[in-house]
Amino acid sequence: MAIMSGKFGKYGALILFSVIVGFLLAFFVFRYESIKRALGLSSIPYEKINSTSQEHKDLIRPAIFNIEDFGASLESDDNSNALQAAIDAAIVTSTELRTDDKWDIYVGKVYIPAGHWRFERGISSDIGVEIIGDGVGKTYLDFIGSGTFMDFGSENEKFDLKIKDLFINQFHSEATAIHLNQVNRNSGISNIIIEGGGIGLSLLNCYTPSFDSFFIYNASKFGILGRNATNTDFRNFKVENCKVGAKFTNSDINSSTGLKFFGGVIQGCYDEGLILEDLTNFTSFSTFLEGNGRNEDKPQIKITSDLNEKFDNDIIAFYSPFITGGHSAHKDQNAVEVENT
């Protein structure tokens, strides 16, 4: 009996050890991909990212799409295809996920590393995405085309979009740096510098986005052109040395309602610094306007309505504004002109 008991104890321990090792091995195999992602060792399964199946949420959540992985190079004269390919891989094609309140944790992030990147053609998407750089002093995007560089818009649905930490330099007088159509909810642009071109930032039928910490200068037409910017906030911004600093007006759908400025600066523009046309509601807090209206007969601020009984100025309010002619303003300039309002 003693001999049998000893053998049983010996083999029993071996069996128990084998069971434990087998369980650990099975668990490791089962969690292998999760462990690799946690350690940053996993390659992204691009072929599954745009699946409409809910089971691929975990694949979408951590994805960073570096444009270099899609063929972009600092030595290339045109990285348009690489940027477009990265955006196409990062978007969420599932309608169910796009309507989720947690949209921003599902969408992929398009990453543009530090350096000077050249683009001859624009990119576009009718589905929202997030584009990030390494900062305005590190990631430079040189757009030498004549159209729209970043065109995000949809006629069928409102969507979310985020762009931040980039310097966009436009070389053509007819170019538009960023055009947004029907962006919604959690959308925003922050820590952006835009130089040159025709228009810095163009908005059409945008709802509740926010724009923070941006600088637009040397635009040959408009620093900002907004057509129906509803419940849109602009914070800590500067627009300088453009033909018109910012113009907000109506679109075919609606007028701008709930448009707000917080702590902005509009300075040194050749025509009007700010044009408000056919708005429903505009409020400005501590906005600084200096030296706009450098061309003759141009005021710093122009508030006008065509009295078409559809979109007419309703409430226009400036709280604690600072308006000064500065050294560059025309000597006969008016600070504010109000017409048909």
RODO-2510 file (C-alpha; in nm, 4 decimals, decimal comma):
residues 341
     n   res          X          Y          Z
     1     m     0,0000     0,0000     0,0000
     2     a     0,2871     0,2339     0,0823
     3     i     0,4431     0,1676    -0,2567
     4     m     0,1106     0,2307    -0,4382
     5     s     0,0529     0,5481    -0,2381
     6     g     0,3980     0,6768    -0,3282
     7     k     0,3466     0,6111    -0,6985
     8     f     0,0052     0,7771    -0,6929
     9     g     0,1488     1,0842    -0,5248
    10     k     0,4296     1,1039    -0,7770
    11     y     0,2047     1,0668    -1,0830
    12     g    -0,0698     1,2812    -0,9285
    13     a     0,1714     1,5733    -0,8911
    14     l     0,2860     1,5245    -1,2506
    15     i    -0,0740     1,5207    -1,3751
    16     l    -0,1584     1,8335    -1,1749
    17     f     0,1495     2,0117    -1,3108
    18     s     0,0546     1,9142    -1,6680
    19     v    -0,3013     2,0424    -1,6210
    20     i    -0,1750     2,3773    -1,4904
    21     v     0,0754     2,4171    -1,7750
    22     g    -0,1891     2,3202    -2,0310
    23     f    -0,4356     2,5736    -1,8880
    24     l    -0,1781     2,8523    -1,8909
    25     l    -0,0770     2,7671    -2,2474
    26     a    -0,4383     2,7655    -2,3639
    27     f    -0,5051     3,0976    -2,1925
    28     f    -0,1952     3,2511    -2,3488
    29     v    -0,2912     3,1326    -2,6957
    30     f    -0,6454     3,2642    -2,6452
    31     r    -0,5207     3,6074    -2,5367
    32     y    -0,2195     3,6163    -2,7681
    33     e    -0,3427     3,8968    -2,9920
    34     s    -0,4576     4,1067    -2,6960
    35     i    -0,1194     4,0671    -2,5282
    36     k     0,0613     4,1639    -2,8487
    37     r    -0,1534     4,4756    -2,8871
    38     a    -0,0892     4,5718    -2,5254
    39     l     0,2860     4,5395    -2,5787
    40     g     0,2708     4,7253    -2,9105
    41     l     0,3974     4,4180    -3,0999
    42     s     0,0938     4,3448    -3,3135
    43     s     0,0576     4,4446    -3,6764
    44     i    -0,2774     4,6057    -3,7576
    45     p    -0,5105     4,3790    -3,9582
    46     y    -0,6077     4,6468    -4,2098
    47     e    -0,8400     4,4124    -4,3965
    48     k    -1,0664     4,3940    -4,0887
    49     i    -1,0613     4,7534    -3,9672
    50     n    -1,3502     4,8646    -4,1870
    51     s    -1,5674     4,5634    -4,1175
    52     t    -1,9220     4,6533    -4,0215
    53     s    -1,9293     4,3787    -3,7604
    54     q    -1,9480     4,4840    -3,3943
    55     e    -1,6908     4,2186    -3,3053
    56     h    -1,4145     4,4363    -3,4504
    57     k    -1,4538     4,7231    -3,2014
    58     d    -1,1361     4,6137    -3,0243
    59     l    -0,9455     4,6309    -3,3504
    60     i    -1,0626     4,9842    -3,4218
    61     r    -1,0084     5,1290    -3,0748
    62     p    -0,6237     5,1351    -3,0570
    63     a    -0,5430     5,1839    -3,4254
    64     i    -0,2881     5,4501    -3,5278
    65     f    -0,2426     5,4876    -3,9026
    66     n     0,0953     5,6398    -3,9766
    67     i     0,1055     5,7822    -4,3299
    68     e     0,4576     5,6424    -4,3668
    69     d     0,3069     5,2927    -4,3525
    70     f     0,1050     5,3843    -4,6617
    71     g     0,3975     5,5048    -4,8694
    72     a     0,4475     5,8644    -4,7541
    73     s     0,8040     5,9972    -4,7605
    74     l     0,9658     6,3283    -4,6747
    75     e     1,1568     6,2921    -5,0015
    76     s     0,8411     6,2623    -5,2122
    77     d     0,6991     6,5560    -5,4108
    78     d     0,3438     6,4329    -5,3547
    79     n     0,2143     6,2371    -5,0557
    80     s    -0,1539     6,2781    -5,1453
    81     n    -0,2146     5,9093    -5,2183
    82     a    -0,0546     5,8002    -4,8912
    83     l    -0,2619     6,0411    -4,6819
    84     q    -0,5820     5,9387    -4,8610
    85     a    -0,5038     5,5699    -4,8114
    86     a    -0,4434     5,6211    -4,4392
    87     i    -0,7758     5,8047    -4,4054
    88     d    -0,9603     5,5324    -4,5964
    89     a    -0,8163     5,2698    -4,3617
    90     a    -0,8950     5,4675    -4,0454
    91     i    -1,2601     5,5555    -4,1119
    92     v    -1,5389     5,3526    -3,9559
    93     t    -1,7724     5,2284    -4,2282
    94     s    -2,0196     5,0781    -3,9816
    95     t    -2,3240     5,3066    -3,9617
    96     e    -2,4025     5,1623    -3,6191
    97     l    -2,0630     5,2596    -3,4809
    98     r    -2,0696     5,6038    -3,6435
    99     t    -2,3954     5,6884    -3,4671
   100     d    -2,2604     5,5733    -3,1305
   101     d    -2,1981     5,8499    -2,8742
   102     k    -1,8519     5,7032    -2,8233
   103     w    -1,7575     5,7535    -3,1875
   104     d    -1,4163     5,8958    -3,1013
   105     i    -1,2936     5,5735    -2,9369
   106     y    -1,3829     5,3615    -3,2386
   107     v    -1,2375     5,5713    -3,5183
   108     g    -0,8779     5,5256    -3,6221
   109     k    -0,6274     5,8077    -3,5892
   110     v    -0,4297     5,9194    -3,8934
   111     y    -0,0843     6,0195    -3,7742
   112     i     0,1444     6,2555    -3,9677
   113     p     0,4901     6,2591    -3,8063
   114     a     0,7183     6,5604    -3,7744
   115     g     0,8736     6,6946    -4,0944
   116     h     0,7831     6,8835    -4,4130
   117     w     0,5360     6,6850    -4,6215
   118     r     0,4384     6,7918    -4,9746
   119     f     0,0958     6,7423    -5,1324
   120     e    -0,0024     6,8264    -5,4893
   121     r    -0,3652     6,7160    -5,4601
   122     g    -0,6291     6,7332    -5,1920
   123     i    -0,7816     6,4507    -4,9901
   124     s    -1,1476     6,3925    -4,9055
   125     s    -1,3852     6,1770    -4,7069
   126     d    -1,7585     6,1711    -4,6436
   127     i    -1,6986     5,9832    -4,3173
   128     g    -1,5333     6,1396    -4,0132
   129     v    -1,1822     6,0652    -3,8959
   130     e    -0,9157     6,2022    -3,6606
   131     i    -0,5947     6,3500    -3,8047
   132     i    -0,3066     6,4325    -3,5700
   133     g     0,0464     6,5639    -3,6078
   134     d     0,3350     6,6233    -3,3713
   135     g     0,2584     6,9941    -3,3283
   136     v     0,2503     7,3194    -3,5260
   137     g     0,6265     7,3575    -3,4925
   138     k     0,7014     7,0030    -3,6051
   139     t     0,4492     6,8720    -3,8605
   140     y     0,4326     7,0904    -4,1745
   141     l     0,1991     7,0168    -4,4640
   142     d     0,2853     7,2044    -4,7848
   143     f    -0,0147     7,2095    -5,0187
   144     i     0,0778     7,3298    -5,3663
   145     g    -0,2560     7,2509    -5,5333
   146     s    -0,5298     7,4982    -5,6257
   147     g    -0,8381     7,3244    -5,4847
   148     t    -0,9352     7,2146    -5,1355
   149     f    -0,6632     7,0405    -4,9375
   150     m    -0,8749     6,8661    -4,6718
   151     d    -1,2363     6,8246    -4,7799
   152     f    -1,4620     6,6528    -4,5299
   153     g    -1,8296     6,6608    -4,6072
   154     s    -2,1453     6,4617    -4,6521
   155     e    -2,4817     6,5553    -4,7918
   156     n    -2,6435     6,2504    -4,6307
   157     e    -2,5403     6,2508    -4,2656
   158     k    -2,3801     6,4609    -3,9979
   159     f    -2,0477     6,3195    -3,8799
   160     d    -1,7612     6,3873    -3,6418
   161     l    -1,4101     6,4995    -3,7270
   162     k    -1,0987     6,6044    -3,5367
   163     i    -0,7846     6,7712    -3,6719
   164     k    -0,5030     6,8944    -3,4502
   165     d    -0,1334     6,9719    -3,4141
   166     l    -0,0566     7,0680    -3,7766
   167     f     0,0899     7,3580    -3,9753
   168     i    -0,0705     7,3883    -4,3213
   169     n     0,1079     7,6079    -4,5735
   170     q    -0,0825     7,6882    -4,8948
   171     f     0,1026     7,8049    -5,2042
   172     h    -0,1882     7,8803    -5,4425
   173     s    -0,4081     8,1879    -5,4051
   174     e    -0,7239     7,9877    -5,4836
   175     a    -0,6609     7,7031    -5,2385
   176     t    -0,8745     7,6219    -4,9341
   177     a    -0,6969     7,4515    -4,6458
   178     i    -0,9910     7,2819    -4,4706
   179     h    -1,3542     7,2575    -4,5836
   180     l    -1,6113     7,1017    -4,3511
   181     n    -1,9679     7,0142    -4,4499
   182     q    -2,2156     6,8855    -4,1904
   183     v    -1,9614     6,8055    -3,9188
   184     n    -2,1359     6,7473    -3,5906
   185     r    -2,1244     6,6859    -3,2136
   186     n    -1,7718     6,6068    -3,0934
   187     s    -1,5969     6,7646    -3,3909
   188     g    -1,3189     7,0150    -3,3515
   189     i    -1,0001     7,1657    -3,4821
   190     s    -0,7292     7,2670    -3,2384
   191     n    -0,3672     7,3746    -3,2360
   192     i    -0,3602     7,4491    -3,6097
   193     i    -0,1752     7,7141    -3,8121
   194     i    -0,2838     7,7903    -4,1691
   195     e    -0,0801     8,0218    -4,3916
   196     g    -0,1612     8,1569    -4,7365
   197     g    -0,4077     8,0315    -4,9950
   198     g    -0,7487     8,1736    -5,0702
   199     i    -0,9479     8,0497    -4,7685
   200     g    -0,8143     7,9107    -4,4445
   201     l    -1,1220     7,7481    -4,2934
   202     s    -1,4531     7,6930    -4,4756
   203     l    -1,7683     7,5748    -4,2956
   204     l    -2,0994     7,4708    -4,4489
   205     n    -2,3968     7,3585    -4,2382
   206     c    -2,1866     7,2636    -3,9370
   207     y    -2,3492     7,1862    -3,6026
   208     t    -2,1889     7,2231    -3,2572
   209     p    -1,8216     7,1846    -3,3523
   210     s    -1,5523     7,3783    -3,1655
   211     f    -1,2374     7,5477    -3,2933
   212     d    -0,9658     7,6212    -3,0413
   213     s    -0,6112     7,7600    -3,0464
   214     f    -0,5686     7,8243    -3,4179
   215     f    -0,3940     8,0928    -3,6238
   216     i    -0,4833     8,1815    -3,9849
   217     y    -0,2936     8,4441    -4,1808
   218     n    -0,2205     8,5760    -4,5323
   219     a    -0,5362     8,4346    -4,6950
   220     s    -0,6204     8,6151    -5,0208
   221     k    -0,9993     8,5835    -4,9658
   222     f    -1,1208     8,4791    -4,6213
   223     g    -0,9475     8,3609    -4,3101
   224     i    -1,2769     8,1958    -4,2095
   225     l    -1,5876     8,1596    -4,4264
   226     g    -1,8863     8,0156    -4,2423
   227     r    -2,2247     7,9438    -4,4016
   228     n    -2,4610     7,8250    -4,1305
   229     a    -2,2262     7,7637    -3,8376
   230     t    -2,4844     7,6582    -3,5781
   231     n    -2,3874     7,6442    -3,2101
   232     t    -2,0254     7,6738    -3,3161
   233     d    -1,7585     7,8017    -3,0768
   234     f    -1,4313     7,9741    -3,1667
   235     r    -1,1842     8,0082    -2,8789
   236     n    -0,8359     8,1542    -2,8368
   237     f    -0,7818     8,2194    -3,2057
   238     k    -0,6089     8,4751    -3,4260
   239     v    -0,6794     8,5756    -3,7862
   240     e    -0,4300     8,8173    -3,9391
   241     n    -0,3422     8,9898    -4,2678
   242     c    -0,6203     8,8318    -4,4765
   243     k    -0,8431     9,0107    -4,7268
   244     v    -1,1443     8,9511    -4,4974
   245     g    -1,0785     8,8145    -4,1522
   246     a    -1,4010     8,6205    -4,1047
   247     k    -1,7415     8,6173    -4,2718
   248     f    -2,0465     8,4350    -4,1387
   249     t    -2,3670     8,4164    -4,3375
   250     n    -2,6579     8,1840    -4,4152
   251     s    -2,6733     7,8722    -4,6282
   252     d    -2,9638     7,7253    -4,8210
   253     i    -3,0603     7,5329    -4,5068
   254     n    -3,0371     7,7842    -4,2247
   255     s    -2,8604     8,0854    -4,0835
   256     s    -2,5895     8,0693    -3,8171
   257     t    -2,7570     8,0196    -3,4786
   258     g    -2,5688     8,0251    -3,1508
   259     l    -2,2359     8,1259    -3,3058
   260     k    -1,9860     8,2411    -3,0387
   261     f    -1,6398     8,3981    -3,0159
   262     f    -1,4284     8,3675    -2,7023
   263     g    -1,1017     8,5584    -2,6715
   264     g    -1,0287     8,5975    -3,0422
   265     v    -0,8036     8,8406    -3,2298
   266     i    -0,8720     8,9665    -3,5839
   267     q    -0,5962     9,1959    -3,7005
   268     g    -0,4568     9,3784    -4,0031
   269     c    -0,7072     9,2562    -4,2658
   270     y    -0,7319     9,4573    -4,5883
   271     d    -1,1115     9,4679    -4,6095
   272     e    -1,3451     9,3987    -4,3186
   273     g    -1,2144     9,2215    -4,0142
   274     l    -1,5538     9,0624    -3,9452
   275     i    -1,8692     9,0401    -4,1597
   276     l    -2,1943     8,9210    -4,0021
   277     e    -2,4660     8,8705    -4,2624
   278     d    -2,8172     8,7344    -4,2138
   279     l    -2,7457     8,5635    -3,8824
   280     t    -2,9933     8,4398    -3,6253
   281     n    -2,7681     8,4725    -3,3228
   282     f    -2,4075     8,5849    -3,2687
   283     t    -2,2292     8,6538    -2,9400
   284     s    -1,8727     8,7721    -2,8895
   285     f    -1,6810     8,7784    -2,5614
   286     s    -1,3574     8,9797    -2,5312
   287     t    -1,2773     8,9854    -2,9027
   288     f    -0,9902     9,2127    -3,0088
   289     l    -1,0024     9,3841    -3,3502
   290     e    -0,7132     9,6011    -3,4634
   291     g    -0,6107     9,7666    -3,7871
   292     n    -0,8644     9,5967    -4,0120
   293     g    -1,0203     9,7882    -4,3016
   294     r    -0,6866     9,8931    -4,4471
   295     n    -0,8519     9,9471    -4,7864
   296     e    -1,0564    10,2635    -4,8310
   297     d    -1,4226    10,2593    -4,7201
   298     k    -1,3872     9,9281    -4,5394
   299     p    -1,4941     9,9080    -4,1725
   300     q    -1,3534     9,6819    -3,9055
   301     i    -1,6924     9,5167    -3,8497
   302     k    -1,9806     9,5052    -4,0977
   303     i    -2,3235     9,3854    -3,9862
   304     t    -2,5738     9,3551    -4,2678
   305     s    -2,8961     9,1877    -4,3756
   306     d    -3,0707     9,1719    -4,7105
   307     l    -3,4100     9,1791    -4,5365
   308     n    -3,5368     8,8813    -4,7336
   309     e    -3,7612     8,7846    -4,4389
   310     k    -3,5966     8,4446    -4,4223
   311     f    -3,2515     8,4916    -4,2666
   312     d    -3,2162     8,8308    -4,1025
   313     n    -2,9943     8,9404    -3,8169
   314     d    -3,1716     8,8708    -3,4894
   315     i    -2,9380     8,9044    -3,1900
   316     i    -2,5870     9,0423    -3,2368
   317     a    -2,4057     9,1005    -2,9079
   318     f    -2,0480     9,2077    -2,8285
   319     y    -1,9356     9,1842    -2,4661
   320     s    -1,6123     9,3632    -2,3712
   321     p    -1,4877     9,4174    -2,7278
   322     f    -1,1637     9,6053    -2,7977
   323     i    -1,1597     9,7857    -3,1311
   324     t    -0,8698    10,0049    -3,2372
   325     g    -0,7554    10,1428    -3,5697
   326     g    -0,3877    10,0800    -3,5183
   327     h    -0,1213    10,2192    -3,7503
   328     s    -0,2347    10,0341    -4,0640
   329     a    -0,6031    10,1368    -4,0717
   330     h    -0,7357    10,3879    -4,3245
   331     k    -0,7765    10,7363    -4,1771
   332     d    -1,1475    10,7592    -4,2714
   333     q    -1,2298    10,4128    -4,1485
   334     n    -1,5447    10,3319    -3,9511
   335     a    -1,5125    10,0894    -3,6622
   336     v    -1,8579     9,9369    -3,7130
   337     e    -2,1073     9,9647    -3,9993
   338     v    -2,4633     9,8414    -3,9639
   339     e    -2,6908     9,8077    -4,2678
   340     n    -3,0527     9,6891    -4,2951
   341     t    -3,0489     9,5517    -3,9438
***
